[in-house]
Amino acid sequence: MLFIILCRIFYLQFFQHDELLEKAKQNWDREIPFMAERGEIVDRNGEKLVTNELAPTIYFMPAQNKNIEQVAQGLNKHLDIPVERLMEQLSKKTFLIRLYPEGKNISQQVAQKIAEENIDGVYVTMDYKRSYPYDTMLARLLGFTGADYTGLTGIEYAYNDVLQSEANALRLYTDAKGQQLEHVESEWKQGKDGANVQLTIDAKLQQIVERELNQAILKHNADQALAIAINPKSGEILALASLPSYHPLEYNQVSPEIYNRNLPVFMTYEPGSTFKIITLAAAINENVVNLHDEHFHDIGYSLVEGSRLRCWKREGHKDQTFLQVVENSCNPGFIELGKRIGNEKLLNYIKAFGFGESTNSTIAGEASGILFTKESFGPVEQATTSFGQGVSVTPIQQVQAVAATINGGNLIQPSIIKSIVSKDGELIYEQQPTVKRQVVSEATSNEVKHALESVVANGSGRSAY
């Protein structure tokens, strides 16, 4: 029996030692978290849009100091918390107490002073808070994190899994009463920093866009404004502005409608004359119009099923080529183009250009817009749609479609993420242009480009030239 016992002890000590010790440590283990860095969000040129700022947090382990009043008085010297409230927090029946909210994300100077007090059971741990070098810029796109450093809106929410870090920890080994075991050394548990997300945004261009929109809001006393700038060849979004904005660290001071709604992808609107570009591209692609040789006489309105649909110029544009119809943004002229394309084909082109469905831009909160059904798309609806009334689209759908008319005819998925890179430089993801389909021919696209330039060079868009 003695021999069997000795053999068993020998086996446990030399063959199962590591396994059993780790199981024992798991029973003794008490972890004090030391946060790792959440991933940064940068622009296409590496400019930091969201980064991290060291902001320590205070923890207290009751088992290591029974003199709660002394601890409270020691902390009260440096934290703006009454002694009574501190004692209430420090008296909780739990292994580890986080002083929240006053003891979370404190300044490094205050943290240093508390550490110098050398209070038993008090731990000053490494923690971070988000920092925004450009303040409110891009706030509706970037979003914000909550108290636990988890993304709640915007890019912070949509890419939380890659941005999120795995916390470091100081592993203390204690008995059932929480007293530290003398024969087992404390250990450091290594966490993992989050990955960096690089956007397609150009920070300089974004600054210009937001500055101009702010001026426009002041000039016109507007409630809100938005803008999108996109590379039509790659689908990369270079600027995405949505005003009014807010500061991500002060999101609780504004209405949820502001931080929950990224207007360029959320808002639906009637596109008006900008939708005529789609009708123009469809008409050219179907070879139903010659912009230079064919003429159209505009008397100021068109009669469709007894409905009088007027041009913006009440007396009409009279005789004009179809290129002039485009230059003058003539509603009756575009009604004629819609008739020539035909009811079913026009609706098919509208859908082919991506209207009525999400662009899959991966921007949180994107809407799909509203189109007529085939059954309800009668002559009047066809006519009004031809010049951009009666349909409801999102700004990002409109940008995606117009890009297709000028980039050679390809509908390219808009993208906001350029790459995702780990903190040690490993490339995790790189965005490549995604061509959904070819909507019009390259020849059609070239002719549309010529016509659109003519609008600002010779036509109704001269002031934008």
C-alpha positions as CSV (number, residue, x, y, z in Angstrom):
1,M,0.0,0.0,0.0
2,L,2.9,2.4,0.9
3,F,4.6,1.6,-2.4
4,I,1.3,2.3,-4.4
5,I,0.9,5.6,-2.5
6,L,4.5,6.6,-3.2
7,C,4.1,5.8,-6.9
8,R,0.9,7.8,-7.1
9,I,2.6,10.8,-5.4
10,F,5.5,10.5,-7.8
11,Y,3.1,10.4,-10.8
12,L,1.2,13.5,-9.5
13,Q,4.4,15.4,-8.7
14,F,6.3,14.8,-11.9
15,F,3.8,13.9,-14.6
16,Q,0.7,15.9,-13.7
17,H,2.4,18.8,-11.8
18,D,1.8,21.5,-14.5
19,E,-1.8,20.5,-15.2
20,L,-2.8,20.3,-11.5
21,L,-1.0,23.5,-10.7
22,E,-2.8,25.4,-13.4
23,K,-6.2,24.0,-12.1
24,A,-5.3,25.1,-8.6
25,K,-4.3,28.6,-9.9
26,Q,-7.7,28.8,-11.6
27,N,-9.3,28.3,-8.2
28,W,-7.0,30.8,-6.5
29,D,-6.9,33.3,-9.3
30,R,-8.3,36.8,-8.8
31,E,-7.6,39.2,-11.8
32,I,-7.3,42.9,-11.6
33,P,-7.8,44.2,-15.2
34,F,-5.3,46.5,-16.9
35,M,-6.8,47.5,-20.2
36,A,-5.0,47.0,-23.5
37,E,-5.4,49.6,-26.2
38,R,-8.5,49.7,-28.4
39,G,-7.7,49.9,-32.1
40,E,-7.3,53.4,-33.7
41,I,-9.4,54.7,-36.6
42,V,-7.3,56.5,-39.2
43,D,-8.0,58.2,-42.6
44,R,-6.7,57.0,-45.9
45,N,-3.3,58.8,-45.3
46,G,-2.9,57.5,-41.7
47,E,-4.2,60.7,-40.0
48,K,-5.6,59.7,-36.6
49,L,-9.3,60.3,-36.4
50,V,-9.9,58.3,-33.2
51,T,-7.1,57.3,-30.8
52,N,-6.6,56.5,-27.1
53,E,-5.6,58.5,-24.1
54,L,-4.2,57.0,-21.0
55,A,-6.8,57.4,-18.2
56,P,-6.3,55.1,-15.1
57,T,-9.0,53.5,-13.1
58,I,-9.1,52.8,-9.3
59,Y,-9.9,49.4,-7.9
60,F,-10.1,48.2,-4.3
61,M,-9.8,44.7,-2.9
62,P,-11.7,44.6,0.5
63,A,-10.0,41.4,1.7
64,Q,-6.6,43.2,1.7
65,N,-7.7,46.1,3.9
66,K,-10.5,46.0,6.5
67,N,-10.1,49.6,7.6
68,I,-12.6,51.0,5.1
69,E,-12.8,54.4,6.7
70,Q,-9.0,54.9,6.4
71,V,-9.1,53.9,2.7
72,A,-12.0,56.3,2.1
73,Q,-10.2,59.2,3.7
74,G,-7.0,58.4,1.7
75,L,-8.9,58.4,-1.6
76,N,-11.0,61.5,-0.6
77,K,-7.9,63.6,-0.7
78,H,-7.6,63.2,-4.4
79,L,-11.1,62.2,-5.7
80,D,-14.1,64.4,-5.8
81,I,-16.2,61.9,-3.8
82,P,-17.6,62.5,-0.3
83,V,-16.2,60.1,2.4
84,E,-19.7,58.7,3.1
85,R,-20.2,57.8,-0.6
86,L,-16.7,56.3,-0.8
87,M,-17.4,54.1,2.3
88,E,-20.7,53.0,0.7
89,Q,-18.9,51.9,-2.4
90,L,-15.9,50.3,-0.6
91,S,-18.2,48.3,1.7
92,K,-19.7,46.2,-1.1
93,K,-19.6,42.4,-0.5
94,T,-17.5,41.5,-3.5
95,F,-13.9,40.4,-4.3
96,L,-13.0,43.5,-6.4
97,I,-14.6,47.0,-6.4
98,R,-14.2,49.4,-9.3
99,L,-14.8,53.0,-8.1
100,Y,-17.3,54.1,-10.8
101,P,-17.9,56.6,-12.2
102,E,-15.6,59.1,-10.3
103,G,-12.7,56.7,-10.1
104,K,-12.8,55.6,-13.7
105,N,-10.7,57.4,-16.4
106,I,-9.0,59.8,-13.9
107,S,-6.1,62.0,-14.9
108,Q,-2.6,60.6,-14.7
109,Q,-1.6,63.3,-12.2
110,V,-4.4,62.2,-9.8
111,A,-3.5,58.5,-10.4
112,Q,0.1,59.2,-9.5
113,K,-0.9,60.9,-6.2
114,I,-3.2,58.0,-5.2
115,A,-0.4,55.5,-6.0
116,E,2.0,57.5,-3.8
117,E,-0.5,57.1,-0.9
118,N,0.4,53.3,-1.0
119,I,-3.0,52.3,0.5
120,D,-3.3,48.5,1.0
121,G,-5.9,47.0,-1.3
122,V,-6.0,50.0,-3.6
123,Y,-4.9,49.4,-7.2
124,V,-4.3,52.1,-9.8
125,T,-4.8,50.2,-13.1
126,M,-4.0,51.1,-16.7
127,D,-7.1,52.2,-18.6
128,Y,-7.9,54.3,-21.6
129,K,-10.5,56.6,-23.0
130,R,-11.1,57.6,-26.6
131,S,-9.5,60.7,-27.9
132,Y,-10.7,62.7,-31.0
133,P,-8.0,64.9,-32.6
134,Y,-10.6,66.5,-34.9
135,D,-13.2,67.0,-32.2
136,T,-16.7,66.8,-33.7
137,M,-15.6,66.0,-37.3
138,L,-17.1,62.8,-38.7
139,A,-18.8,62.1,-35.4
140,R,-21.9,60.6,-36.9
141,L,-19.9,58.2,-39.0
142,L,-17.3,57.3,-36.3
143,G,-19.8,56.8,-33.4
144,F,-18.7,56.4,-29.8
145,T,-17.9,53.8,-27.1
146,G,-19.7,53.1,-23.8
147,A,-18.3,53.0,-20.3
148,D,-17.0,49.5,-21.0
149,Y,-15.0,50.6,-24.1
150,T,-17.4,48.8,-26.4
151,G,-18.6,50.5,-29.6
152,L,-22.2,51.6,-29.4
153,T,-22.7,53.5,-32.7
154,G,-21.1,54.1,-36.1
155,I,-17.8,52.6,-37.1
156,E,-17.0,51.9,-33.4
157,Y,-20.1,49.6,-33.4
158,A,-19.9,48.1,-36.8
159,Y,-16.2,47.1,-36.4
160,N,-16.2,46.6,-32.7
161,D,-15.0,43.0,-33.1
162,V,-11.7,44.1,-34.7
163,L,-11.2,47.3,-32.7
164,Q,-11.9,45.7,-29.4
165,S,-8.8,44.7,-27.3
166,E,-8.3,41.8,-24.9
167,A,-7.5,43.2,-21.5
168,N,-4.2,42.5,-19.7
169,A,-4.6,41.5,-16.0
170,L,-2.6,41.2,-12.8
171,R,-3.3,37.7,-11.6
172,L,-3.4,37.5,-7.8
173,Y,-3.6,34.1,-6.1
174,T,-5.7,34.2,-2.9
175,D,-7.4,31.8,-0.5
176,A,-11.2,31.6,0.0
177,K,-11.1,34.7,2.2
178,G,-9.3,36.8,-0.4
179,Q,-6.0,36.8,1.4
180,Q,-3.0,36.6,-1.0
181,L,-1.2,33.2,-0.9
182,E,2.4,33.7,0.2
183,H,3.8,30.7,-1.6
184,V,2.4,31.6,-5.0
185,E,3.8,34.6,-6.9
186,S,1.5,37.0,-8.7
187,E,1.6,36.8,-12.5
188,W,1.0,39.1,-15.4
189,K,-1.6,38.0,-18.0
190,Q,-0.8,39.4,-21.4
191,G,-3.8,40.8,-23.3
192,K,-4.0,41.9,-26.9
193,D,-4.4,45.4,-28.5
194,G,-7.2,45.9,-30.9
195,A,-6.6,46.3,-34.7
196,N,-6.5,49.6,-36.4
197,V,-9.2,50.4,-39.0
198,Q,-8.2,52.6,-41.9
199,L,-11.1,54.5,-43.6
200,T,-11.2,55.6,-47.2
201,I,-11.9,59.2,-45.9
202,D,-9.5,62.0,-46.7
203,A,-9.3,64.1,-43.5
204,K,-8.4,67.3,-45.4
205,L,-11.3,67.0,-47.8
206,Q,-13.6,66.1,-44.9
207,Q,-12.6,69.3,-43.1
208,I,-13.3,71.4,-46.2
209,V,-16.7,69.8,-46.7
210,E,-17.8,70.2,-43.1
211,R,-16.6,73.9,-43.1
212,E,-18.7,74.6,-46.3
213,L,-21.8,72.8,-44.9
214,N,-21.5,74.8,-41.6
215,Q,-21.4,78.0,-43.6
216,A,-24.4,76.9,-45.7
217,I,-26.4,76.1,-42.5
218,L,-25.8,79.6,-41.2
219,K,-26.5,81.3,-44.5
220,H,-29.8,79.5,-45.1
221,N,-30.8,78.9,-41.5
222,A,-31.1,75.2,-42.2
223,D,-31.8,72.4,-39.7
224,Q,-29.4,70.0,-41.3
225,A,-27.0,69.4,-44.2
226,L,-25.1,66.5,-45.7
227,A,-22.6,65.8,-48.4
228,I,-20.8,62.8,-49.9
229,A,-17.6,62.8,-52.0
230,I,-16.8,59.5,-53.7
231,N,-14.1,58.2,-56.2
232,P,-16.3,57.0,-59.0
233,K,-13.7,54.6,-60.3
234,S,-13.1,52.7,-57.0
235,G,-16.3,53.5,-55.0
236,E,-14.1,54.8,-52.1
237,I,-15.9,57.4,-50.0
238,L,-13.6,60.4,-49.6
239,A,-15.8,62.6,-47.4
240,L,-19.1,61.9,-45.7
241,A,-20.6,64.8,-43.8
242,S,-23.7,64.9,-41.7
243,L,-24.6,68.0,-39.7
244,P,-25.4,69.1,-37.0
245,S,-22.7,67.1,-35.3
246,Y,-21.8,66.4,-31.7
247,H,-18.7,65.4,-29.7
248,P,-18.5,61.7,-29.2
249,L,-17.4,62.1,-25.5
250,E,-20.6,64.2,-24.9
251,Y,-23.1,62.1,-26.8
252,N,-25.5,62.1,-23.9
253,Q,-26.0,65.9,-24.3
254,V,-27.6,65.6,-27.8
255,S,-30.8,63.9,-29.1
256,P,-30.4,60.2,-30.1
257,E,-31.7,61.3,-33.5
258,I,-28.4,63.0,-34.1
259,Y,-26.0,60.2,-33.2
260,N,-28.2,57.4,-34.4
261,R,-28.8,58.8,-37.9
262,N,-26.0,59.2,-40.4
263,L,-27.9,61.3,-42.9
264,P,-26.1,60.3,-46.2
265,V,-27.1,56.7,-45.7
266,F,-30.2,57.0,-43.5
267,M,-32.2,59.9,-45.0
268,T,-34.5,59.3,-48.0
269,Y,-35.5,62.3,-50.2
270,E,-36.9,63.1,-53.6
271,P,-33.8,63.6,-55.8
272,G,-35.4,66.0,-58.3
273,S,-33.3,67.1,-61.3
274,T,-30.2,65.1,-60.2
275,F,-32.2,62.0,-61.1
276,K,-32.4,63.2,-64.7
277,I,-28.9,61.9,-65.1
278,I,-30.3,58.3,-64.8
279,T,-33.0,59.0,-67.4
280,L,-30.4,60.5,-69.7
281,A,-28.0,57.5,-69.4
282,A,-30.9,55.0,-70.1
283,A,-32.1,57.0,-73.2
284,I,-28.6,57.1,-74.7
285,N,-27.9,53.5,-73.9
286,E,-31.2,52.5,-75.6
287,N,-30.3,54.6,-78.7
288,V,-33.6,56.5,-78.5
289,V,-32.1,60.0,-78.7
290,N,-29.5,61.9,-80.6
291,L,-28.5,64.8,-78.3
292,H,-27.1,67.0,-81.1
293,D,-29.3,66.4,-84.2
294,E,-32.8,65.9,-82.6
295,H,-34.9,68.8,-81.4
296,F,-37.7,69.1,-78.8
297,H,-40.2,72.0,-78.5
298,D,-41.0,72.9,-74.9
299,I,-44.2,74.9,-74.4
300,G,-43.8,74.9,-70.6
301,Y,-45.7,71.7,-69.8
302,S,-46.6,68.2,-70.9
303,L,-50.0,66.6,-70.7
304,V,-50.0,63.0,-69.4
305,E,-53.2,61.2,-68.7
306,G,-54.9,64.5,-68.2
307,S,-52.3,65.8,-65.8
308,R,-50.4,68.9,-66.7
309,L,-46.7,68.4,-65.7
310,R,-44.9,71.8,-65.8
311,C,-41.4,72.8,-66.6
312,W,-39.6,74.9,-64.0
313,K,-39.5,77.6,-66.7
314,R,-43.2,78.5,-66.9
315,E,-43.2,79.8,-70.5
316,G,-41.1,76.9,-71.6
317,H,-37.7,76.7,-73.4
318,K,-39.3,76.5,-76.9
319,D,-37.2,74.9,-79.6
320,Q,-34.0,73.2,-78.4
321,T,-31.7,70.2,-79.1
322,F,-31.8,67.4,-76.7
323,L,-28.4,68.4,-75.5
324,Q,-30.0,71.8,-74.6
325,V,-32.8,69.8,-72.9
326,V,-30.1,68.4,-70.6
327,E,-28.4,71.8,-70.2
328,N,-31.7,73.5,-69.4
329,S,-32.9,70.7,-67.1
330,C,-36.2,70.8,-69.1
331,N,-38.9,68.6,-67.4
332,P,-41.1,68.1,-70.5
333,G,-37.9,67.1,-72.5
334,F,-37.1,64.4,-69.9
335,I,-40.7,63.2,-69.9
336,E,-40.3,62.6,-73.7
337,L,-37.1,60.7,-73.0
338,G,-38.9,58.5,-70.4
339,K,-41.7,57.8,-73.0
340,R,-39.1,56.7,-75.5
341,I,-37.4,54.4,-73.1
342,G,-40.7,52.8,-72.1
343,N,-42.4,52.0,-68.9
344,E,-40.8,48.6,-68.1
345,K,-37.3,49.4,-69.4
346,L,-37.1,52.7,-67.4
347,L,-38.1,50.8,-64.2
348,N,-35.5,48.1,-65.0
349,Y,-32.8,50.7,-65.5
350,I,-33.7,52.4,-62.2
351,K,-33.3,49.1,-60.4
352,A,-30.1,48.2,-62.3
353,F,-28.6,51.5,-61.1
354,G,-29.1,50.3,-57.5
355,F,-32.2,52.2,-56.4
356,G,-34.6,50.4,-54.0
357,E,-31.9,48.3,-52.3
358,S,-29.0,48.9,-49.9
359,T,-25.7,49.8,-51.5
360,N,-24.0,47.4,-48.9
361,S,-21.6,50.2,-48.0
362,T,-21.3,48.6,-44.5
363,I,-22.2,52.0,-42.9
364,A,-24.6,51.3,-40.0
365,G,-28.2,52.4,-40.4
366,E,-28.4,52.4,-44.2
367,A,-31.9,52.7,-45.7
368,S,-33.0,51.2,-49.0
369,G,-35.3,54.0,-50.4
370,I,-38.8,53.6,-51.9
371,L,-39.7,52.9,-55.5
372,F,-42.9,52.4,-57.4
373,T,-44.0,48.8,-57.8
374,K,-44.4,47.5,-61.4
375,E,-48.2,47.5,-61.0
376,S,-48.3,51.1,-59.8
377,F,-45.8,52.5,-62.3
378,G,-48.4,54.0,-64.7
379,P,-47.9,56.8,-67.3
380,V,-48.0,59.7,-64.8
381,E,-45.6,57.9,-62.4
382,Q,-43.3,57.1,-65.3
383,A,-43.4,60.8,-66.4
384,T,-42.7,62.3,-63.0
385,T,-39.9,59.7,-62.3
386,S,-38.2,60.7,-65.5
387,F,-37.4,64.1,-64.0
388,G,-36.9,62.9,-60.4
389,Q,-40.2,63.3,-58.6
390,G,-42.3,60.7,-56.9
391,V,-39.3,58.4,-56.1
392,S,-37.5,58.3,-52.7
393,V,-33.7,57.6,-52.6
394,T,-30.8,57.8,-50.2
395,P,-27.9,60.2,-51.0
396,I,-25.5,57.3,-51.1
397,Q,-27.7,55.5,-53.7
398,Q,-27.8,58.6,-55.8
399,V,-24.0,59.0,-55.6
400,Q,-23.5,55.3,-56.5
401,A,-25.7,55.6,-59.5
402,V,-24.2,58.9,-60.8
403,A,-20.8,57.4,-60.4
404,A,-21.8,54.5,-62.7
405,T,-23.0,56.9,-65.4
406,I,-19.5,58.5,-65.6
407,N,-17.0,55.7,-64.8
408,G,-17.5,53.6,-67.9
409,G,-21.0,52.2,-66.9
410,N,-20.0,50.1,-63.9
411,L,-22.1,50.1,-60.7
412,I,-19.4,49.9,-58.0
413,Q,-20.2,49.3,-54.4
414,P,-19.4,52.3,-52.2
415,S,-16.8,51.5,-49.5
416,I,-15.8,53.2,-46.3
417,I,-13.1,50.8,-45.1
418,K,-9.7,50.8,-46.8
419,S,-7.9,48.3,-44.6
420,I,-7.7,46.7,-41.2
421,V,-4.2,46.3,-39.7
422,S,-3.1,44.7,-36.4
423,K,-1.0,46.7,-34.0
424,D,2.1,44.8,-35.0
425,G,1.6,45.7,-38.7
426,E,-0.1,42.5,-40.0
427,L,-2.6,43.2,-42.8
428,I,-5.9,41.6,-41.8
429,Y,-8.2,43.0,-44.5
430,E,-7.8,45.2,-47.6
431,Q,-10.7,46.5,-49.6
432,Q,-10.8,45.9,-53.3
433,P,-13.3,47.6,-55.7
434,T,-16.4,45.5,-56.0
435,V,-18.2,45.9,-59.4
436,K,-21.8,44.8,-59.0
437,R,-22.7,44.9,-62.7
438,Q,-22.3,47.0,-65.9
439,V,-25.4,49.1,-66.3
440,V,-24.6,51.1,-69.4
441,S,-21.9,50.9,-72.1
442,E,-18.6,52.7,-72.0
443,A,-19.7,54.7,-75.0
444,T,-22.9,55.8,-73.2
445,S,-20.9,56.8,-70.2
446,N,-18.6,59.0,-72.3
447,E,-21.6,60.7,-73.9
448,V,-23.2,61.3,-70.5
449,K,-19.9,62.9,-69.2
450,H,-19.9,65.2,-72.2
451,A,-23.5,66.2,-71.6
452,L,-23.0,66.8,-67.8
453,E,-20.0,69.0,-68.4
454,S,-22.0,70.9,-70.9
455,V,-24.7,71.6,-68.2
456,V,-22.1,73.5,-66.1
457,A,-20.2,75.0,-69.0
458,N,-23.2,76.3,-71.0
459,G,-26.4,75.5,-69.2
460,S,-28.3,75.9,-66.0
461,G,-25.3,74.9,-63.8
462,R,-23.0,77.7,-64.9
463,S,-22.6,79.0,-61.3
464,A,-21.1,75.6,-60.3
465,Y,-18.6,75.6,-63.2
